[in-house]
Amino acid sequence: MKTQLIESDDAVVMSPVDRPADAAVIWLHGLGADGHDFVPLVPELCLADTAAVRFIFPHAEQRPVTINQGYPMRAWYDIRSLTPEGRDDANGIVATQHRLVAYILRERLQGIASKRIVLAGFSQGGAMALHTGVRYDEALGGVLALSSYLPLRQQLAAEGSEANRNTPILMCHGEQDTVVTMQFGLQSRDALLAAGYSVEWQQYPMQHSLCPAEIGRISQWLQQRLV
């Protein structure tokens, strides 16, 4: 897939150059990174030459982060502590949810069907992909959450959307992750399964990162969804 890269203050966008995009992946970075973080991963996904996928890599806003002594950094929401409760900054999460929905609507206005849009993210970005994906009111193509978790789990029953009850969710996690422990990820997986969502779980012998086997599974999963 031949692509061109367009950068702005808002996001990095990678689009096909020889045909209009007919699918989109909106991929959110982790705490302290920016939209450039996962751009180099796209060639490693080895998507088919016939693929016409637009990748949108938004930049989180700069905001004070409590666990970082209040120092401003790119974050989708505040984290007060590494406990489940300390990660649930409801105001910040909802504000970012609205921003992510705006990205989805932008793709819809460009002719991309909702079932051809995947939400993806790593760590805090994956949390936002999960949070938004299970609440969105049109069926999406999938949700990809890497080394991540579902925030505000106690609100899932009241706020979850029936439209995405059967949307494929791929959660990948490192067995030696000390930032978002695998147990935390498993609790999120189990909450989603208990609520009737379709979740595939993959775990790997790694820390808070990605590994080649995981990238291979992501490639297969995306091609099943979008190519």
N, C-alpha and C positions, 0 to 999 in steps of 0.2 A: 504494500500500500504506500504510494507516494504521497507525501504530505508537505504542507507549508505551515510555518509557525508564525503566529501573530501575537505580540505581547502588548499588554496595556497595564494601566495601574490596577485594574480590576482582576485580571486573569491572564493566563497563557492559554491560547487556543491553537490546537493542531488539527488542521482540516485536510481532507483529500484534495489533490490539485487537479485531477483529471476527470472528476465527476462530482455531482452534487452529493453531499452527505445524506445518507438515508438512515443513519443511526447515530446515537450520541452516548458518550460516557462522561459523566460529570464526576470528577475525581478530586476529593478533598485531602489535603496534606495533614500532617500531624502538628502537634504543638511546637511552635518555634521555627517551623520550616516555612516554605512559601510554595506558590504554585509551580515553581520550576522543579520541585523535588522529585516528582514522578514522571516528568517528561522523558528522561532517558530510558524509562522502562518500556515505552511503547514499542520500539524496535524488537525488544526481547520477547514480546508477546507473539511475534511471528504471525500476525494476522494475514489472511489470504490476500493475494494481489487484487482480488475482486472486491475486497471489503471497502466500504465507503463510510467509515466511522469518524465522526468528529469527537475529539477529546477536549474537554474543557477543564482546565486546572485553575480554579479560583485561588486568589490570595485572601487569607483571613485578615481581618483588620488588626491593627496594633491595639492592644489593651493591657492594662495591668493584670498580672496573674499572681494570685495570692501565694501559691507555693513557690514562686520565684521572687519572694520578698517584695511583691508588688511592682516589680520591674516590667515595663511594657514590652510585649513581644507579640508576634502574630499568634492569635488564638481564636478558636471558634466560640469559646465561652470561657469563663473563669473556672479555675480549679482551686478550691480552698484547701483540700487535702487529698491523699490518694485513696481514701475510703470511698465506698459507693456514694454515701451521703455528701461527701466533700466534693464530688465531681458533678453533682446535680445543680448546676447554676441554671435554674429554670428560665430566668429572663434572658440570659445570653443564648441558651439553647433555642428558645422560641424565636428570637430575633434572627439567628442564623438559619433556622428552618424557613422563615419567610424569604430570606435571601436565596436559599437553595430552590425553593418553589419558583422564584422568579427566573432562575436559570432554566428550569424545566419548561416554563411557559415560553421563554425565548426560543427554545428549540422547537416547541410545538408550533409557534408562529412561523418558523422556517420550514414547516412541513414534515417534521419528524413525528411519527406516531408515538404515543406514550409507551407502547409495548416495545419500542425500539430505543428506549432510553434506559440506561443503567446508572444507578447511583453507586459510587465507590468511594472508599476512603481508608486511610491508615490511622490507627489510634484514635485521637480526638475526631479526626475527619471521618473515620469509620463509624464512630458513635453518631455523628450527624447523619450519615447515610442511612443507618438503621432507623434512627428516630424519625426522619422525614419520610423514608420509604414506606414504613408501616402505617403512616398517617395520610399519605397522599391519596386523593380521591379518584384517580384513574389508575388502571393497571399498568405497572411499569415492566420493563424487560427483565429487571433483576436488581438485587442489592448485594454489593460486595463489601464486606467488613473485615479488614485485616488488623490483627493484633488489637482488637477493639472490644466494645461492650455496648449494651443498650442502656442509655440513660433514662431517668424518670420511668423506671419499669413499673412502678405502682400505678401509673396513669395509662398503661397500655390497654387495659380492658375498656376503659371509657373512651379513649381517643383513637384506637386502632381502626383502620379503614377496611371494610369488607372487600373493596376493589383490589387490594393487594394481599389478600389472605393466601392466595396460591402463587404469588410471585416468588420465583426462586431466590433464596438467600444463601450466599456462600460466606461462611465465616472461617477464617484461617488464623491459627494462633501458635505462638512458640511455647514449647514446654518449659523453657527456662526464662520466660518473660518475667522480669521483676518490676516493670513499669505498670503494665496491665496484666496482672497474674492470670494464668490460664484458668484458675478456678473462677475468677470474675467473669471471664469469657464464657465458661461453661454455664454459669448461672444465668447469663443473658440468653444463651442458646436454649436452655431449658425453659425459660420464661416464654420465649417465642414459640417453642414447640407446644407448650401447654396451652397457649392461646390459639393454636391451630395454624401457625405459619409454617411454611415449607423451608426447612433449614438443612443445608449440608455443612457438616463440620469437618475440618481438616486440621490436624495438629502436626507440628514439625519440631525436630530437635534443634531449636534456635532460641535466641533471646528476642528482644523487641525489635524485630527486623524482618527482612524477607530472605528467602533462600531459593535456590534454583528449582527444587521440586515444587515449591509453592507457586513460583512464576509459571511453571509448566501447567499446573492445574488451573490457574487463573486464565491462561491462554485458551485452554480447552473449553472452560466454562463460558468465556466471552464469545468464542466462536460458535458455541451451541446457541447462545442467545441472539447474536447480532449478525453473523455471517451466513 
